[in-house]
Amino acid sequence: MSDLLIKNCSVLQLARDGSSAEVLTDRDILVRGNTIETVQPTNLVNQSHFRTCINANGMLAMPGLINTHAHVPMVLFRGLAEDVSLERWLNNCIWPIERHLTPEDVYWGMLLGAIEMIEAGVTAVADHYFYMDSAAEAVEKVGIRANLGWAMFDWMDNSIIEQTSAFVSQWQGAACGRIRTMMAPHAPYTCNDDFLRATVRAAEKLGVGIHIHVSETKQQTQASRQSRGLTPIQVLERTGVLSVPTILAHACGALPEDIEILTKYRTGIAHAPKTYLKLGMDIAPVTEFRQAGVPVGLATDGVASNNTLNLWESMRLLAMMQKFLQRAPEVLSVPEALYLATVESACVFGQGEQLGKLSSGYLADLILLDLEGVHHQPNHNIPANLVYSLRPEDVQTVIIDGQIVMRSRQILTVDKTEAIKRVRSNLNRLALRQKES
Amino acid sequence: MSDLLIKNCSVLQLARDGSSAEVLTDRDILVRGNTIETVQPTNLVNQSHFRTCINANGMLAMPGLINTHAHVPMVLFRGLAEDVSLERWLNNCIWPIERHLTPEDVYWGMLLGAIEMIEAGVTAVADHYFYMDSAAEAVEKVGIRANLGWAMFDWMDNSIIEQTSAFVSQWQGAACGRIRTMMAPHAPYTCNDDFLRATVRAAEKLGVGIHIHVSETKQQTQASRQSRGLTPIQVLERTGVLSVPTILAHACGALPEDIEILTKYRTGIAHAPKTYLKLGMDIAPVTEFRQAGVPVGLATDGVASNNTLNLWESMRLLAMMQKFLQRAPEVLSVPEALYLATVESACVFGQGEQLGKLSSGYLADLILLDLEGVHHQPNHNIPANLVYSLRPEDVQTVIIDGQIVMRSRQILTVDKTEAIKRVRSNLNRLALRQKES
């Protein structure tokens, strides 16, 4: 007996090389445990053989979106730092508040942000923040898939590496494998070479990868060359960071020689265009990365810069900015954008063999979309609608690791109203702590 | 006895110069006929004195958004021309289909597009298309405010000017003033000088303005200089177009000397950033226009390039692209973006004295927003959330010209399901006509 039958939906199907997208109609998706058993024409199986059946008439199924770089608990700071530069944003707005955060704040922030993501069809997130044991508890409860990294700076001294190693040991593979972990040094400009080398040794010993910010701006690349004689990506190579699997956030200031380096390693770029636009940063060379075979994944970054965790907006901005910067509307076509959002983001996330496709043997992380809204009509071109018209509200049902986490827009795993209430009351206490300090 | 009481809402309030935004709580909005009587602290009036009362507890009221340039019936072509250049887009995709359009297609396209706009909080649109008498019928029925222009090209010969003049005579001020009209020559590159001069004479005689595309790209500016010895905006000045009130769509290729010219006339720029990004065009010099005192309004352009009629997305892209292009996150701040979306868009639309503010004597075009969604939490900064987090689904209730057109997301004026059905069946017929031709 299988566990879940998703009956009579359409299914988004991408060509193996991402060059075309089509929609198969009248399909059933059979799920056993946390895995997709098969996707087949409808009515070949009897629904009474399934513990649960979702009637998905008229809905489109596609892989859940994967957020390859975020700081989810920063949802607490939504709207607190608008219209300021990256430097002022960090030094005057974000870092002073973060000093007063508690593990409980992180728990509720992670929970609230995960709800926002699930409501928008995001089924997995690579997160980089503090008190990640609390974040992991929220992830376990809400049912999202996550790759968690506990952020470290070199001024924290090396004992932080032991502490975050203990976090990795405790949580790697937790929640039946739904939670994975990485070591998470902040960036080459905030972690010296010795600190990075010690982190690599820990990651190797633990058998995990590293999630790190790198070359956020061209200025950082220049500054690194002046101070260390190397680009930030060369620093990663020299210190051994690239010898383990990595998620590299941003890389907006990557040079051609950096891209050349990255082709030799198991790595991927997390791309968060809304942050780059809002903070007036450069856009990473997405097309060049992809042409060199370095995968690029969608990311929101934190809500303090993005303002939401809406990954559809990231996809749209990524595609539009490549067209704009190259003054070439043909680049980053609709099928490519969908391929990047699914298959390629799964690679960057580190589970390219298990996520990003609705195929037999893949993990059952999928979403059902209602495309009947006026903003989709007339429905000539569903793939284009997914990239350029879709709204988070169109996501009706979300299944993660075989579990129905949202159905008909109702979150089933946690109490959303309580999460909102707790965030509000915790923030009042946070404001008080700041005032007293 | 007044007509409508909107009870106990918050109200978005912008500084006169657009430099700051605040939210006033516990307000009542009193509407008499199509006009805002007053906005005042709640509970000063007895609701039994009103024909209709909307309890707006916890909702935010703000002016409806104004779309300053669209081709609404092109909603029929959503997704039909993706990943192609502006030239191929026009010559291979759009113009061949448009040849087969009928007035009935335009009616249903206008109706469907107007529903999409209303659902997204857009209360007025300056539209530029064909068979505008049919579009006007749809506008009259659905209840949106519109400034309609019947598109003309010089190859249509001068009788088209008489025909569209007749349209203007018939519809100017219709639907109790909710419908206004303009003459609508397509662009300087598709209308020769004589044709433009004849259009100006007609506009002057009718007492209306002109809505025209101009300098869509830098290439158009160069080509015009080569063929006519003038920039497209200089052509508009020379032919007298700028002597009447104008809406200028795009002006992405405007030069500093063009901006200088525009400061002397009653004109405004309609800015549709999603089109520019998707088609790999240049972004208009928004900051320079505004610094010179030339107002800039939000626009979607047509759905064939934008893919939606979501003006919130236009606002967000406009602000982010200015920050990005100037590598200066301080420019086009949250209050400025909201000012541009309301007060300034009303100016470009041609009703700056009557629209864009919730103030006594202004027309009652307003929207009520539910900001309780998870994607707004915690609600530290409502103005920032309006610019960077809001989704069309947050728009709960839409009032246009004093009439409740949507309430609790239900369109009250027309049958939305029928509109969708009719669009689908008409398009099947359109596909058939194309095949046969």
Interface residues (C-beta under 8 A of the other chain):
Chain A: V75 L76 F77 R78 G79 L80 E82 D83 V84 S85 L86 W89 L112 I115 E116 E119 A120 K274 Y276 L277 K278 L279 G280 M281 D282 I283 N306 N307 T308 L309 N310 M320 M321 K323 F324 Q326 R327 A328 P329 E330 S333 V334 V374 H375 H376 Q377 P378 N379 H380 N381 I382 A384 N385 Y388 S389 R391 P392 E393 K416 I420 V423 R424 L427
Chain B: V75 L76 F77 R78 G79 L80 E82 D83 V84 S85 L86 W89 L112 I115 E116 E119 A120 K274 Y276 L277 K278 L279 G280 M281 D282 I283 N306 N307 T308 L309 N310 M320 M321 K323 F324 Q326 R327 A328 P329 E330 S333 V334 V374 H375 H376 Q377 P378 N379 H380 N381 I382 A384 N385 Y388 S389 R391 P392 E393 K416 I420 V423 R424 L427
